[in-house]
Amino acid sequence: MTAPIDPTGTSAWAELARLRDGFTPDLRAWFAADPDRVSALTFDLDDLRVDLSKNLVDAEIVAALVRLAEETGVADRYAAMRAGAHINTTEDRAVLHTALRRPAGASPALVVDGQDVDADVQSVLEAMSAFAERVRSGEWQGVTGKKVTHVVNIGIGGSDLGPVMISTALQPYADAGIQARFVSNIDPTDLAQKTADLDPETTLFIVASKTFTTLETLTNARLARDWLWAGLAAAGAIDDSDDARTDAVAHHFVAVSTALEKVAEFGIDPVNAFGFWDWVGGRYSVDSAIGVSLVIEFGPEVFRDLLAGFHAVDEHVGSTPLAENVPVLMGLLNVWYVNFLGAQSHAVLPYAQQLSRFPAYLQQLTMESNGKSVRWDGSPVTTDTGEVFWGEPGTNGQHAFYQLIHQGTRLIPADFIAFVNPAYPLEDGGRDVHGLFLSNFLAQTKALAFGKTAEEVEAEGTTGALVAARTFAGNRPTTSIFAPALTPRVLGELIALYEHITFTQGTVWGINSFDQWGVELGKQLALQIAPAIEGDEDAIAAQDASTQALLEYYRTHRG
């Protein structure tokens, strides 16, 4: 294991600390003094136009940040990751989500630990595509011979957040008359509401769990199986025999898992189980078999376009100098804000209703990856790590939390994402509504950057105490990401952009961005508390006083 480089011991860190001391950002003055600022800090990343010019940096700071990436080995670690080195140290695994989107026939072939990774990936992709075409064409039928009209993906975490986000984002591409729904929460309300209006005869369930042991997923899968059996029996489609029930499950359930014995025990034909590998972390898995619901909903060609967008960004990161490397620069900006300017959160504000689930997806990607207090060799971190990612689509957020970003006391860097051409071009009284929408996208970053001075407020006729209330300090950092349209390829580019932003930060901080031990303790304790919920006196006695009191409240009020 190669020990991580302590960023605080590098010359670049010392230089950044010097630049931070007495740092007074002044975007108005910087823009006025440098007519080339926008061109110098705007980059094209395949279909994405990324404008970093409204960030709180000058050329000297950017140069020091790039040196920090050099001194902490960002490029070398990225190359090691793509080559299959076991950079996930706590689980002794390779990290190869980038292999999921390598095109067929890529050269040289990727062989890791003696396994032909390219062949494995393409084999699963081909199986997913073939199965999806059977469902989309109506060749695959339910137990009564009817075509599938609804696919329900049952998963949680990375087995849910990615598919539901992409399904929402690419709805204009759904062309087979099949609607996807997603069940994740163990709260039975989730499954009950998602299946309330469905016909069991035309519903296909996908159970997504690598080990086929995930508590929430398997509980929901069993509930869905019971729902299927009850609905088919009520319709007279099956009798109450074991053979009829087994046949129903075989027609209405498939799996995304590598635990084929457990899949078969559940009643799913292992032939209809799509596998993935231990080198794919959940939050990096949407472009694996976890995306089979998407291949059904949108078709194999759309899914491959999505993968092509991912791959374009992978190639950019691997081949572009750090000073022009967009994901690396954005990750370094986050380090600057977190470690030198005290930012604790980061807003992602898509001006596209289709990306309504994108901030939630990024929450797992970024915070599960970089919410760590130990480095990859087990030693304590030497800096703050991670930040809270959050956001909502514009313009909704403008009427909710933008007040805090504009005039609050906390520094909140924000990424604004927008598209030139809408999925649904509409007019209001002859006026292009999308143009009006984008005027808000442009106005918000301008207002955050340049603010409004007291003199400007007074010039409008405002006096007295109201002047201060209507003054905007400006110098609130934003990044603008623009693309021609939200296509499958562009969506893949956006997802990969944030994957590599996250990677860059993790490397600088010396942490393993690819494990998630922090989620384990709560799950273990839940299994211990479950018997107490059911009245086991020994289990109740084993709890702390607060938990015992809450259990008593539950038992007293449960109907």
C-alpha positions as CSV (number, residue, x, y, z in Angstrom):
1,M,0.0,0.0,0.0
2,T,1.4,3.4,-1.0
3,A,0.9,5.9,1.8
4,P,-1.1,8.9,0.9
5,I,0.7,12.2,0.5
6,D,-0.2,14.7,3.3
7,P,-1.5,17.7,1.4
8,T,-0.7,20.0,4.2
9,G,3.0,19.2,3.9
10,T,3.2,20.2,0.3
11,S,4.7,23.5,-1.0
12,A,1.4,24.1,-2.9
13,W,-0.6,23.9,0.3
14,A,1.7,26.4,2.0
15,E,1.4,28.7,-1.0
16,L,-2.4,28.5,-0.9
17,A,-2.4,29.3,2.8
18,R,-0.3,32.4,2.0
19,L,-2.7,33.4,-0.7
20,R,-5.7,32.9,1.6
21,D,-4.3,35.1,4.3
22,G,-5.7,38.6,3.7
23,F,-7.6,37.3,0.7
24,T,-10.4,39.7,-0.4
25,P,-12.2,38.5,-3.4
26,D,-13.5,41.2,-5.8
27,L,-15.2,39.8,-8.9
28,R,-16.3,43.2,-10.1
29,A,-12.7,44.5,-10.1
30,W,-11.3,41.2,-11.5
31,F,-13.7,41.2,-14.4
32,A,-13.1,44.9,-15.1
33,A,-9.3,44.6,-15.0
34,D,-9.0,41.4,-17.1
35,P,-10.9,41.2,-20.4
36,D,-9.6,37.7,-20.9
37,R,-10.8,36.3,-17.6
38,V,-13.8,34.5,-19.0
39,S,-12.0,33.0,-21.9
40,A,-9.1,31.8,-19.6
41,L,-11.6,30.2,-17.2
42,T,-14.1,28.7,-19.6
43,F,-13.6,25.2,-21.0
44,D,-15.3,22.8,-23.4
45,L,-15.7,19.3,-22.1
46,D,-17.2,17.4,-25.0
47,D,-20.8,18.8,-25.1
48,L,-20.5,20.7,-21.9
49,R,-19.5,24.4,-21.7
50,V,-18.1,25.0,-18.2
51,D,-17.6,28.6,-17.1
52,L,-15.4,28.9,-13.9
53,S,-14.9,32.6,-14.2
54,K,-17.3,33.5,-11.4
55,N,-15.3,31.5,-8.9
56,L,-13.2,33.2,-6.1
57,V,-9.8,32.6,-7.7
58,D,-7.2,34.4,-9.7
59,A,-4.5,33.0,-11.9
60,E,-2.1,32.7,-9.0
61,I,-4.6,30.7,-6.9
62,V,-5.4,28.4,-9.9
63,A,-1.8,27.7,-10.5
64,A,-1.2,26.8,-6.9
65,L,-4.2,24.5,-6.9
66,V,-2.9,22.7,-10.0
67,R,0.5,22.3,-8.2
68,L,-1.4,20.8,-5.3
69,A,-2.9,18.2,-7.7
70,E,0.5,17.5,-9.0
71,E,2.1,17.1,-5.6
72,T,-0.6,14.8,-4.3
73,G,-0.5,12.6,-7.3
74,V,-4.0,13.0,-8.8
75,A,-3.0,12.0,-12.3
76,D,-1.0,9.0,-11.2
77,R,-3.8,7.7,-9.0
78,Y,-6.3,8.2,-11.8
79,A,-4.1,6.2,-14.1
80,A,-3.7,3.5,-11.5
81,M,-7.5,3.3,-11.0
82,R,-8.2,2.9,-14.7
83,A,-5.5,0.2,-14.9
84,G,-7.2,-1.9,-12.2
85,A,-4.9,-1.2,-9.2
86,H,-6.5,-2.1,-5.9
87,I,-6.9,1.5,-4.8
88,N,-9.9,0.5,-2.6
89,T,-7.6,-0.5,0.2
90,T,-10.0,-1.4,3.0
91,E,-11.7,-4.0,0.7
92,D,-8.6,-4.8,-1.3
93,R,-10.4,-4.2,-4.6
94,A,-9.9,-2.6,-7.9
95,V,-12.1,0.4,-8.7
96,L,-13.2,0.0,-12.3
97,H,-16.5,1.9,-12.9
98,T,-14.7,3.5,-15.9
99,A,-14.4,0.1,-17.5
100,L,-18.2,-0.2,-17.6
101,R,-18.3,2.4,-20.4
102,R,-15.3,1.4,-22.4
103,P,-16.5,0.9,-26.0
104,A,-16.6,-2.6,-27.5
105,G,-13.2,-3.5,-29.0
106,A,-11.3,-0.9,-27.0
107,S,-7.6,-1.3,-27.3
108,P,-5.5,-2.4,-25.6
109,A,-7.8,-4.8,-23.8
110,L,-8.2,-4.3,-20.1
111,V,-7.1,-7.4,-18.1
112,V,-7.2,-7.1,-14.3
113,D,-6.2,-9.8,-11.9
114,G,-6.1,-12.3,-14.8
115,Q,-9.7,-11.5,-15.9
116,D,-10.7,-10.0,-19.3
117,V,-12.7,-7.1,-17.9
118,D,-13.7,-5.8,-21.4
119,A,-15.2,-9.2,-22.3
120,D,-17.1,-9.5,-19.0
121,V,-18.6,-6.0,-19.4
122,Q,-19.6,-6.5,-23.0
123,S,-21.2,-9.8,-22.2
124,V,-23.4,-8.4,-19.6
125,L,-24.3,-5.4,-21.8
126,E,-25.3,-7.7,-24.6
127,A,-27.4,-9.8,-22.2
128,M,-29.1,-6.7,-20.9
129,S,-29.8,-5.5,-24.4
130,A,-31.2,-8.8,-25.6
131,F,-33.5,-9.1,-22.6
132,A,-34.7,-5.5,-22.9
133,E,-35.6,-6.0,-26.5
134,R,-37.6,-9.0,-25.6
135,V,-39.6,-7.0,-23.0
136,R,-39.9,-3.9,-25.2
137,S,-41.2,-6.0,-28.2
138,G,-43.7,-8.0,-26.2
139,E,-41.8,-11.3,-26.7
140,W,-41.4,-11.5,-23.0
141,Q,-44.8,-11.8,-21.4
142,G,-46.4,-12.2,-18.1
143,V,-47.8,-15.4,-16.8
144,T,-51.1,-14.7,-18.6
145,G,-49.5,-13.8,-21.9
146,K,-49.8,-10.1,-21.6
147,K,-47.1,-7.6,-22.6
148,V,-45.2,-5.8,-19.8
149,T,-46.4,-2.2,-19.4
150,H,-44.6,-1.3,-16.1
151,V,-41.2,-2.2,-14.7
152,V,-40.7,-1.8,-11.0
153,N,-37.0,-1.6,-9.9
154,I,-36.5,-2.7,-6.2
155,G,-33.2,-1.5,-4.8
156,I,-31.7,1.0,-2.5
157,G,-28.8,3.4,-2.4
158,G,-26.8,3.0,-5.6
159,S,-29.3,0.4,-6.9
160,D,-32.0,3.1,-6.8
161,L,-30.7,6.7,-6.9
162,G,-28.9,6.4,-10.2
163,P,-31.7,4.6,-12.1
164,V,-34.5,6.8,-10.8
165,M,-32.5,10.0,-11.6
166,I,-31.8,8.9,-15.1
167,S,-35.3,7.6,-15.7
168,T,-36.6,11.0,-14.7
169,A,-34.0,12.9,-16.7
170,L,-34.6,11.0,-20.0
171,Q,-38.4,10.7,-20.0
172,P,-38.6,12.3,-23.5
173,Y,-36.7,9.2,-24.8
174,A,-39.2,6.6,-23.4
175,D,-40.6,5.1,-26.6
176,A,-41.8,1.6,-25.9
177,G,-45.0,2.3,-23.8
178,I,-43.3,0.9,-20.7
179,Q,-43.1,3.0,-17.5
180,A,-40.5,2.5,-14.9
181,R,-41.1,2.9,-11.2
182,F,-38.7,2.6,-8.3
183,V,-39.1,1.2,-4.8
184,S,-36.4,1.7,-2.2
185,N,-37.6,2.6,1.2
186,I,-38.4,-0.2,3.7
187,D,-41.3,2.0,4.8
188,P,-44.2,-0.2,3.3
189,T,-45.8,3.0,2.1
190,D,-43.3,3.1,-0.8
191,L,-44.2,-0.2,-2.2
192,A,-47.9,0.2,-1.5
193,Q,-48.1,3.5,-3.4
194,K,-45.9,2.5,-6.3
195,T,-48.1,-0.7,-7.0
196,A,-51.5,0.7,-6.1
197,D,-52.6,1.3,-9.7
198,L,-50.6,-1.5,-11.4
199,D,-51.9,-4.7,-13.0
200,P,-50.0,-7.7,-11.7
201,E,-50.4,-9.3,-15.2
202,T,-48.4,-6.6,-16.9
203,T,-45.8,-5.7,-14.2
204,L,-42.2,-6.9,-14.2
205,F,-40.1,-6.5,-11.0
206,I,-36.3,-6.1,-11.0
207,V,-34.7,-7.0,-7.7
208,A,-31.3,-5.2,-7.6
209,S,-29.0,-6.5,-4.9
210,K,-25.4,-7.7,-5.5
211,T,-25.5,-10.1,-2.6
212,F,-29.2,-10.7,-2.6
213,T,-29.2,-10.0,1.2
214,T,-29.8,-6.3,1.4
215,L,-32.5,-5.9,4.2
216,E,-34.6,-3.2,2.6
217,T,-34.4,-4.7,-1.0
218,L,-35.2,-8.3,0.0
219,T,-38.1,-7.2,2.3
220,N,-39.6,-5.2,-0.5
221,A,-39.0,-8.0,-2.9
222,R,-40.9,-10.4,-0.7
223,L,-43.8,-7.9,-0.3
224,A,-43.9,-7.5,-4.1
225,R,-44.0,-11.2,-4.6
226,D,-46.9,-11.5,-2.1
227,W,-48.6,-8.6,-4.0
228,L,-48.1,-10.4,-7.3
229,W,-49.5,-13.7,-6.0
230,A,-52.5,-12.1,-4.4
231,G,-53.4,-10.0,-7.4
232,L,-53.0,-12.9,-9.9
233,A,-55.1,-15.2,-7.7
234,A,-57.8,-12.6,-7.2
235,A,-58.0,-12.2,-11.0
236,G,-58.2,-16.0,-11.4
237,A,-54.9,-16.0,-13.3
238,I,-53.3,-18.6,-11.1
239,D,-54.4,-21.1,-8.5
240,D,-53.0,-21.4,-5.0
241,S,-50.5,-24.2,-5.8
242,D,-46.7,-23.9,-5.4
243,D,-46.2,-24.6,-9.0
244,A,-48.4,-21.8,-10.1
245,R,-46.7,-19.4,-7.8
246,T,-43.3,-20.4,-8.9
247,D,-44.3,-20.0,-12.6
248,A,-45.7,-16.5,-11.8
249,V,-42.4,-15.4,-10.2
250,A,-40.5,-16.7,-13.2
251,H,-42.5,-14.6,-15.5
252,H,-42.6,-11.4,-13.4
253,F,-39.3,-11.2,-11.6
254,V,-35.7,-10.8,-12.7
255,A,-32.6,-10.0,-10.7
256,V,-29.5,-7.9,-10.8
257,S,-27.2,-9.9,-8.6
258,T,-24.2,-12.3,-8.5
259,A,-25.6,-14.5,-5.7
260,L,-27.3,-17.0,-8.1
261,E,-28.2,-19.5,-5.4
262,K,-30.1,-17.0,-3.4
263,V,-31.7,-15.7,-6.6
264,A,-32.9,-19.2,-7.4
265,E,-34.2,-19.7,-3.8
266,F,-36.3,-16.7,-4.2
267,G,-37.9,-18.2,-7.3
268,I,-36.1,-16.2,-10.0
269,D,-34.6,-18.2,-12.9
270,P,-30.8,-17.6,-12.6
271,V,-30.8,-17.2,-16.4
272,N,-32.6,-14.0,-15.8
273,A,-30.0,-12.6,-13.3
274,F,-27.7,-9.9,-14.6
275,G,-24.4,-9.7,-12.7
276,F,-21.8,-7.1,-11.9
277,W,-18.5,-7.2,-10.0
278,D,-17.0,-6.3,-6.7
279,W,-14.9,-3.6,-8.4
280,V,-18.2,-1.6,-9.0
281,G,-19.2,0.4,-6.0
282,G,-23.0,1.0,-5.6
283,R,-22.8,4.7,-6.2
284,Y,-20.8,4.1,-9.3
285,S,-23.0,1.3,-10.7
286,V,-25.8,3.0,-12.7
287,D,-23.9,2.2,-16.0
288,S,-23.7,-1.5,-15.0
289,A,-26.5,-4.1,-14.9
290,I,-28.1,-1.9,-12.2
291,G,-29.3,0.1,-15.3
292,V,-31.3,-2.7,-16.8
293,S,-34.6,-0.9,-16.0
294,L,-33.3,2.0,-18.1
295,V,-32.4,-0.3,-21.0
296,I,-36.0,-1.6,-20.9
297,E,-37.5,1.9,-20.7
298,F,-35.3,3.7,-23.3
299,G,-33.8,0.9,-25.3
300,P,-30.2,-0.3,-25.8
301,E,-29.1,2.5,-28.2
302,V,-30.0,5.2,-25.7
303,F,-28.2,3.3,-22.9
304,R,-25.0,3.1,-25.1
305,D,-25.3,6.8,-25.9
306,L,-25.3,7.4,-22.1
307,L,-22.2,5.2,-21.7
308,A,-20.5,7.1,-24.5
309,G,-20.9,10.3,-22.6
310,F,-19.4,8.8,-19.5
311,H,-16.4,7.5,-21.6
312,A,-15.8,10.9,-23.2
313,V,-15.2,12.4,-19.8
314,D,-13.1,9.5,-18.7
315,E,-10.9,10.1,-21.7
316,H,-10.7,13.8,-21.0
317,V,-9.5,13.3,-17.5
318,G,-6.9,10.8,-18.6
319,S,-5.5,12.8,-21.4
320,T,-5.8,16.5,-20.6
321,P,-3.2,18.5,-18.7
322,L,-4.3,19.3,-15.2
323,A,-4.4,23.0,-15.8
324,E,-7.2,22.4,-18.5
325,N,-8.7,19.3,-16.9
326,V,-12.3,20.3,-16.1
327,P,-13.2,17.7,-13.4
328,V,-9.8,18.2,-11.8
329,L,-10.1,22.0,-11.7
330,M,-13.7,21.8,-10.3
331,G,-12.5,19.3,-7.6
332,L,-9.6,21.6,-6.7
333,L,-12.0,24.6,-6.5
334,N,-14.0,22.6,-3.9
335,V,-10.8,21.9,-2.0
336,W,-10.0,25.7,-2.0
337,Y,-13.5,26.5,-0.7
338,V,-13.6,23.7,2.0
339,N,-10.0,23.9,3.3
340,F,-9.1,27.6,2.8
341,L,-12.3,29.6,2.7
342,G,-14.4,27.5,5.2
343,A,-17.2,26.4,3.0
344,Q,-19.2,23.5,4.5
345,S,-21.8,22.9,1.8
346,H,-22.1,23.0,-2.0
347,A,-25.3,23.7,-3.9
348,V,-26.1,22.0,-7.2
349,L,-28.9,23.9,-9.0
350,P,-30.1,22.4,-12.3
351,Y,-32.3,24.7,-14.4
352,A,-34.0,21.7,-15.8
353,Q,-37.0,20.0,-14.2
354,Q,-35.7,16.7,-15.7
355,L,-32.7,16.9,-13.4
356,S,-34.9,17.1,-10.3
357,R,-33.3,14.0,-8.8
358,F,-29.7,14.9,-9.7
359,P,-28.8,16.7,-6.4
360,A,-30.1,13.6,-4.5
361,Y,-27.9,11.4,-6.7
362,L,-24.9,13.5,-6.0
363,Q,-25.5,13.4,-2.3
364,Q,-24.6,9.7,-2.2
365,L,-21.9,10.0,-4.8
366,T,-20.0,12.8,-3.0
367,M,-20.8,12.4,0.7
368,E,-20.6,8.6,0.8
369,S,-17.3,8.8,-1.1
370,N,-15.6,11.6,0.8
371,G,-17.3,11.7,4.2
372,K,-14.2,10.2,5.8
373,S,-12.0,11.0,8.8
374,V,-9.2,8.4,8.1
375,R,-6.9,8.2,5.1
376,W,-6.5,5.1,2.9
377,D,-3.7,3.8,5.1
378,G,-5.8,4.0,8.2
379,S,-4.1,7.2,9.6
380,P,-6.2,10.2,10.6
381,V,-6.9,12.9,8.0
382,T,-4.9,16.1,8.2
383,T,-7.7,18.4,6.8
384,D,-11.4,18.8,6.7
385,T,-12.9,16.5,4.1
386,G,-16.2,16.4,2.3
387,E,-19.0,18.9,2.1
388,V,-22.8,18.7,2.2
389,F,-24.2,18.6,-1.3
390,W,-27.7,19.8,-1.8
391,G,-30.0,21.5,-4.2
392,E,-33.3,21.7,-6.1
393,P,-34.2,22.7,-9.7
394,G,-34.5,26.3,-10.6
395,T,-36.6,28.3,-10.5
396,N,-38.2,26.5,-7.5
397,G,-35.1,27.0,-5.4
398,Q,-35.2,30.8,-6.0
399,H,-38.5,30.9,-4.0
400,A,-37.0,28.8,-1.2
401,F,-33.4,28.9,-0.2
402,Y,-31.6,31.3,-2.5
403,Q,-32.0,34.0,0.2
404,L,-29.4,32.2,2.2
405,I,-27.0,31.9,-0.8
406,H,-27.4,35.6,-1.7
407,Q,-27.4,37.3,1.7
408,G,-26.6,34.7,4.3
409,T,-23.4,34.6,6.4
410,R,-22.1,31.3,5.0
411,L,-20.1,30.8,1.9
412,I,-22.0,28.4,-0.4
413,P,-20.4,27.6,-3.7
414,A,-23.0,26.7,-6.3
415,D,-23.1,24.9,-9.6
416,F,-25.7,26.1,-12.1
417,I,-26.7,23.6,-14.9
418,A,-28.8,24.5,-17.9
419,F,-29.6,23.5,-21.5
420,V,-30.0,25.7,-24.6
421,N,-32.8,23.6,-26.1
422,P,-35.8,22.4,-24.0
423,A,-37.4,18.9,-24.2
424,Y,-40.8,20.6,-24.4
425,P,-40.7,23.9,-26.3
426,L,-43.7,25.9,-25.2
427,E,-44.9,29.5,-25.7
428,D,-46.9,31.8,-23.5
429,G,-48.6,34.5,-25.5
430,G,-46.0,34.2,-28.2
431,R,-43.1,34.3,-25.7
432,D,-40.6,31.4,-25.5
433,V,-41.1,30.1,-21.9
434,H,-37.7,28.3,-22.0
435,G,-36.0,31.6,-22.8
436,L,-37.7,33.2,-19.8
437,F,-36.5,30.3,-17.7
438,L,-32.9,30.6,-18.9
439,S,-32.9,34.4,-18.1
440,N,-33.2,33.3,-14.5
441,F,-30.3,30.9,-14.8
442,L,-28.2,33.8,-16.2
443,A,-29.5,36.4,-13.8
444,Q,-28.8,34.4,-10.6
445,T,-25.1,33.8,-11.3
446,K,-24.7,37.4,-12.3
447,A,-26.4,38.6,-9.0
448,L,-24.4,36.2,-6.9
449,A,-21.1,37.3,-8.5
450,F,-21.5,41.1,-8.7
451,G,-24.2,41.9,-6.1
452,K,-25.6,45.3,-5.7
453,T,-23.9,48.1,-3.8
454,A,-25.5,50.5,-1.3
455,E,-24.9,53.3,-3.8
456,E,-26.8,51.5,-6.5
457,V,-29.7,50.8,-4.1
458,E,-29.8,54.5,-3.1
459,A,-29.8,55.5,-6.7
460,E,-33.1,53.7,-7.1
461,G,-34.6,55.9,-4.4
462,T,-34.3,53.6,-1.4
463,T,-33.3,55.3,1.8
464,G,-32.7,54.6,5.5
465,A,-32.5,51.1,7.0
466,L,-33.9,49.6,3.8
467,V,-30.7,50.3,2.0
468,A,-28.8,47.6,3.9
469,A,-31.6,45.1,3.5
470,R,-31.5,45.6,-0.3
471,T,-27.7,45.5,-0.7
472,F,-26.1,42.4,-2.0
473,A,-22.4,41.8,-1.2
474,G,-21.8,39.7,-4.3
475,N,-18.6,37.6,-4.5
476,R,-20.7,34.4,-4.0
477,P,-18.9,31.8,-6.2
478,T,-20.7,29.9,-8.9
479,T,-19.9,27.6,-11.8
480,S,-22.1,27.6,-14.9
481,I,-22.5,24.4,-16.9
482,F,-24.3,24.8,-20.2
483,A,-25.1,22.2,-22.9
484,P,-27.1,22.3,-26.2
485,A,-29.7,19.8,-24.8
486,L,-30.2,17.1,-22.2
487,T,-29.5,14.1,-24.3
488,P,-28.4,10.7,-23.0
489,R,-24.8,11.4,-24.0
490,V,-24.8,14.8,-22.2
491,L,-26.3,13.2,-19.1
492,G,-23.5,10.6,-19.1
493,E,-21.0,13.5,-19.3
494,L,-22.6,15.3,-16.3
495,I,-22.6,12.2,-14.1
496,A,-18.9,11.4,-15.0
497,L,-18.0,15.0,-14.4
498,Y,-19.0,14.8,-10.8
499,E,-17.6,11.3,-10.3
500,H,-14.1,12.7,-11.2
501,I,-14.6,15.9,-9.2
502,T,-15.2,13.6,-6.2
503,F,-12.2,11.5,-7.1
504,T,-9.9,14.5,-7.3
505,Q,-11.0,15.8,-3.9
506,G,-10.5,12.3,-2.3
507,T,-7.0,12.0,-3.8
508,V,-5.9,15.4,-2.5
509,W,-7.2,14.5,0.9
510,G,-5.6,11.1,0.9
511,I,-8.8,9.2,1.6
512,N,-10.4,6.1,0.0
513,S,-13.4,7.4,-1.8
514,F,-14.6,3.9,-2.7
515,D,-15.7,2.3,0.6
516,Q,-18.6,3.2,2.9
517,W,-18.0,1.6,6.3
518,G,-19.8,4.5,7.9
519,V,-23.2,3.1,6.8
520,E,-22.6,-0.3,8.5
521,L,-23.0,0.4,12.2
522,G,-26.6,1.6,12.0
523,K,-27.6,-1.4,9.9
524,Q,-26.0,-3.8,12.5
525,L,-27.8,-2.1,15.4
526,A,-31.1,-2.2,13.5
527,L,-30.9,-5.9,13.3
528,Q,-30.2,-6.0,17.1
529,I,-33.1,-3.7,17.8
530,A,-35.7,-5.4,15.6
531,P,-36.4,-8.2,18.2
532,A,-37.0,-5.4,20.8
533,I,-39.6,-3.8,18.5
534,E,-41.3,-7.2,18.5
535,G,-41.4,-7.4,22.3
536,D,-38.3,-9.5,23.1
537,E,-37.6,-8.5,26.7
538,D,-33.9,-9.5,26.6
539,A,-33.4,-7.3,23.5
540,I,-35.2,-4.4,25.2
541,A,-33.1,-4.8,28.3
542,A,-29.9,-4.6,26.2
543,Q,-30.8,-1.1,24.9
544,D,-29.7,2.2,26.3
545,A,-32.2,4.3,28.4
546,S,-33.2,6.6,25.6
547,T,-33.8,3.7,23.1
548,Q,-35.8,1.8,25.8
549,A,-38.0,4.9,26.4
550,L,-38.7,5.2,22.6
551,L,-39.5,1.5,22.4
552,E,-42.0,1.9,25.2
553,Y,-43.6,4.8,23.4
554,Y,-43.8,2.7,20.3
555,R,-45.3,-0.3,22.1
556,T,-47.8,1.9,23.9
557,H,-49.1,3.7,20.8
558,R,-48.9,1.0,18.2
559,G,-52.5,0.1,17.1
